[in-house]
Amino acid sequence: MEDVVAELGHLTLGSRLRRVGERVQGATQEWLRARSIDVPAAQLPALAAVGRLGPLTVGELAQALRLTQPGVTRTVARLVGAGLVAVAADGADARVRRVALTPTGSELLTRCEAELWPRVDAAVAAVCAGLDGPLLAQLTELERAVQDGALARSLEDGLPDRALEDDLPDGSLEEGLPDGSLEEGLPARAVDGAGRG
């Protein structure tokens, strides 16, 4: 059957990007679920933001994620329900409520950052590595690769440990990032001496 969204070209670019995102998240979610991570992949960036930036208001979290406040409010409610974050009054101003990691959320975030996210990042990069040409053609190839299971196979097969750290001088995820990447939202984490952001 004809792929109407793809056939409409640039007119439906937003729909194509959303569709690719949903497919990549779906493949990632299945892989995470097989490793006992039942939190939806779409909620993990909120967990990461609170871990990196510390306790945030919902508005600050929405700004950090570049998402709408109502959507972030729903995500926070789900994370609270899962016991991964807590919302409490700010010590300096009781009218302000901040979202903070719970010990369970902190544990999950540590596991994701150390064991799971580097592998997901490498697998998605591997699927995207051969993409070339106009954007719409790249989207078609990416959709095909995810639909055909290339991403799932890459996640399952994994990459040698060295492949995850090749471009980093000392294996540290932070030191291999360009200046200003934290402000631009690239995957990095400000870490203090205790290893927490």
ABEGO torsion letter per residue (X at the ends): XBBAAAAAEAAAAAAAAAAAAAAAAAAAAAAAAAAGBABBAAAAAAAAAAAAAEBBBAAAAAAAAGBBAAAAAAAAAAAAAAGABBBBBBAABAABBBBBBBAAAAAAAAAAAAAAAAAAAAAAAAAAAABBEBAAAAAAAAAAAAAAGAAAAAAAAEBBAAAAAAABAAGBAAAABBBGAAAAGBBBBBBBAAGBX
